[in-house]
Amino acid sequence: MSNPPRRLIFAGTPEFAAVALKALIEHSEALNIDIVAVYTQPDRKAGRGQKLTASPVKQLALENDLPVEQPISFSLKHELGKVSRETLEGYQFDIMVVAAYGLILPQGVLNIPTLGCLNIHASLLPRWRGAAPIHRAILAGDDETGITIMQMDKGLDTGDMLYKVACPIEPDDTTASLHDQLAELGGQAIVTVLQDLNTYQANATAQNDEQANYAEKLTKEEGQIDWTQSDEMIHRQIRGMTPYPSAFTFLQSPEGEAKRVKGVAAMPPNASQTTDKPAGTVISVGKRAILVACGQGTTLRLTKLQFAGSKPLTAEQICQGGQLDDGDRFVVDLP
């Protein structure tokens, strides 16, 4: 007789997690798993109308007739947390798969499933533990990143590693494009591990804490461009901030006002294009790109900008519309 399916709970919230859940749903029969419940964050207000919106994970779960739970806490110090734990234990599950859930799982929760809790983390641990591993990898100029399937413990992304798969970071990758690649890779990785979970758990590798660093959550202020930095540093910043929280700068107007410009996009740096113009100077406004002076005599070719009260504009649209002229200046002195 075949073994009964392992009872699995999935916990995740954003699109990154939904891709992994979709992979598990599609491979559930081959993996001999039964997804008994899906846990996700409570509905949040979103969009201009601020309507309550279900997370991508919840939407996918409902489309596939999977039970959905949305607790606000698992802490025993919280009355609702006690109820949440009782509900969770009631599913009598074997394993939990977690991906960008957004809710802390206390040790008592991690101990509930007989096979523990597995996390799909978007970095090659122990590098970039924490909340923003994709952004930080680009900002740091890393050549590669990847997915780590980790056995969760009470620490922040400190558990033993079951499986790692690498992904190159290309010169034109943004957080958005890399996110999509890693989401697909994460779905493939968790399927790979669950195909032979006992072997992967038996060969788990402890992380070297001395090699660890942390991917702190980004602030909007980190998006402000300092034009005195090199073209390479600014290009990383633009890519790492796309699509959120978005790189931005200020354009010095003839009246002396600094007008905010956001949604910046740029081509990879060209080392042969140098200048003696002051940093922040608009050297030329062309149809393909807007050439701006950066620090150390370097330059950067901007391809998209969004001016206040306007939709995002390409370099060609800006060239034709006259929003920028040769010799204009982006603010260098940061407020």
Secondary structure by P-SEA (a helix, b strand, c coil): ccccccbbbbbbccaaaaaaaaaaaaacccccccccbbbbccbbbbcccccccccaaaaaaaaaccbbbbbcccccccaaaaaaaaaaaaacccbbbbccccccccccccccccccbbbbccccccccccccaaaaaaaacccbbbbbbcccccccccccccbbbbbbbcccccaaaaaaaaaaaaaaaaaaaaacaaaaaaaccccccccbbbbcccccccccccccccaaaaaaaaaaacccccccccccccccbbbbbcccccccccccccccccccccccccccbbbbbbcccbbbbbcbbbccccccccaaaaaaacccccccccccccc
